Amino acid sequence: MNIFHRFSLKCLIGNKTRTFVTIVGIILSTAMITAVTTIVTSIQAYGIAYESKRSGDWFLNVKQTDAKQYFSLREDERVKEAFCLSCIGYADLEGCINDYKPYLCIQAMDTGFTEHMPIELTDGRMPENGNEILIPNHVFEDGGVSFELGETVIFDVGYRETEDGELLWQEQKLFVEENANAKEETEIVSLEHLNVREEKTYTVVGFYNRPHFENYYSPGYTVLTMESQEVIPGSYNVYLTLKRPSDAISMMREISGQGAFQIASNNALLRFYGVSARSDFMMVLYGMGGILIVIIVLGSVALIYNAFAISISERTNSLAYFRLLGRPAGR
Amino acid sequence: MSILKACHISKVYGKGENEVKALDDISFSAEKGEFIAITGPSGSGKSTLLHILGGVDRPTSGNIYLNESDVYAGNEEKLAIFRRREVGLIYQFYNLIPVFDVVENMTLPVLMDRRNVNNERLEELLTLLELKGREHHLPNQLSGGQQQRVSIGRALMNAPAVVLADEPTGNLDSKNSGKIMELLRVSNEKYHQTLIVITHDEKVALQAKRIMRIEDGKIVRDEVIRS
């Protein structure tokens, strides 16, 4: 240790209280800045984790699309991951007490879907092939129809069609005759029918909670199976995560501009990435964090500046003596 | 043999109306081992001359030669080396580093030069300056006289060619003043270093072999009082 280091060290030791206060000040300010940034990023991470668990880990959902569009989206360089749910068809839910939800909607997942979407099993296990199904609990709770675990069921599967032959999907509520006096309880007159195409046999391997991805107005209870396949164009429901969440809005506009597809964004999740056009959540969070950091930095600078100013004023004489005695340049 | 030579030294502070001529064309030389006292009233330019001789302050014009070498010809680093190795400075208020003990203060010029301390010389000086037993005392644990002795020790530690003292007894009582001057005289005789002392005190001045008087920045008297 040279004489100048020894001088600095002795000055520090000689002013124990100030040195201690300065060191504690620096540690505290560093800790507080770290704490604020950690809190902000933790809230963001918590929000992302919570929303991914609640509504699924996806940014964009392209509905009623086809396999061609699905594979095209998978190849898009902005897309990180793409997974889908394909509608195999509808089956009548015999004995259903909910007049507005008279069907089972059999949907096939791919592996990406099972990894990214919130499927909460309450009993049994996930289906492993196209012959096994998961039944949502609200089939019993809401529809009044029960199934047994391990039960083999046979469904007449087809598609919902209007009288004009137009296909109807889960996004379209039950197509019924509008009643002029809605408050009166009248019999529902359905304007759609199920065009049965085939008979399918499934084994019930599990039950799960009502999925977030099923709209309340959807006319079919979502029954899940594996092995997504394109039965007919429009049966694909594609979910996307992007490499850069900030691309979500522009990509959504771009796909909407193509006209043929319905598209939705997961705003609840995107707002935690600071992307959603409809939420200033992250801006407020970053703003609060920024204000706190500025306050901490100002406090720290004041503390350290004062400590150094006192220290320098005390050492000025000594530094002048060093110079008088021939302090080497640069020390 | 002339070791230190001042040639036409002038020093001007300020500009225009505020211009003050502290030194006005001063020339003199000092022999090796000579003991010179410089006297004069306050503001006459004594301390300015000492600072210029010691490489602390550059003259406005003129040259200082030490062993025929121009002190101010080099850059600041060379000047710093000159201050470390060739001169020893002693001040009225000691100018000791308050956080360093006696030994550290005395060896400061050597340590700044990144050289090893000559322990033999250190011991010799501690004995000469009667600082044995106080090696690890801090300045604030010493009396004024002891602090001035530490300052003298620091000035002598590097065995400089010239020792410059600015009112070395100005802050001391008569007993300590006498002791300090005796030490300076003894070291001057023992180590044959040129000693230049600035003083107001006639008794101090009379211990020198040569007395110079400065008034208004000029040497008005220069006489050898003892050979």
Contacts between the chains, C-beta under 8 A, distances in Angstrom:
chain1	res1	chain2	res2	distance
A	2	B	111	7.4
A	2	B	114	7.1
A	3	B	104	7.7
A	3	B	108	6.7
A	3	B	111	4.1
A	3	B	112	5.8
A	6	B	104	7.6
A	7	B	97	6.7
A	7	B	99	6.5
A	7	B	100	7.2
A	10	B	99	3.9
A	10	B	100	7.0
A	11	B	99	5.6
A	14	B	99	5.2
A	317	B	95	8.0
A	318	B	97	5.1
A	318	B	98	6.9
A	318	B	99	7.5
A	321	B	95	4.8
A	321	B	96	7.6
A	321	B	97	6.0
A	322	B	97	7.7
A	322	B	112	7.3
A	323	B	80	8.0
A	324	B	56	6.0
A	324	B	83	7.0
A	324	B	89	6.2
A	324	B	95	6.7
A	325	B	83	6.4
A	325	B	84	6.6
A	325	B	89	7.2
A	325	B	108	5.9
A	325	B	109	5.4
A	325	B	112	6.5
A	325	B	154	7.5
A	326	B	55	8.0
A	326	B	80	4.4
A	326	B	81	6.5
A	326	B	82	7.2
A	326	B	83	3.4
A	326	B	84	3.2
A	326	B	85	7.5
A	326	B	109	6.4
A	326	B	112	6.3
A	326	B	113	7.8
A	327	B	80	6.3
A	327	B	112	6.2
A	328	B	77	6.9
A	328	B	80	5.9
A	328	B	81	7.9
A	328	B	112	6.5
A	328	B	113	8.0
A	329	B	76	6.0
A	329	B	77	4.6
A	329	B	80	6.4
